[in-house]
């Protein structure tokens, strides 16, 4: 079942975050996932959103998503994301296809 990784970021050191961003695609390209959105200007439809960026990715299943997030290559570049942004990250299970 498809899963989605949704990250909401608040920059604390954007220059450091940009180092992560510059290396992200090189690590992500062989993950089996798809980058669905990366937006620093989402339109808030309801409520407060005190963040600077939202990122959405999809993966064929939870194992592939966690495999990517736990991989040594991703953990290495994630150091700059962690240092450069306060992040809320969610793994969301998709709905089964209608019968």
Phi, psi and omega in degrees: 000135180300139173237157181236140173251123181240123180241135175242124188241144171238114184293134174248336176206088188298324179300319178292319177300321180296333174296316176299311183300321181296331182263349187302308186297326177298327179273323185286330190304331180255018185278343187084358180264172176234134174276117184266325181200149172210103192228124175267001180222053179292153178271118179281117182270333182201139175082184178269143176222087185274046182239171182250341185202147172234140178231137177231132177230155173236151177223152180301328180199171183298321181299319180291321179296310181291330175298318177294310184296332180265358183293147178303322181295317179290317180302325180295311181286334181297340177303321179286327176295314180298320180286336186255351183205142169277124188238136166252122181235138181232143168251119187243128179278133177287170179273149176294152178296141178296147181268000000 
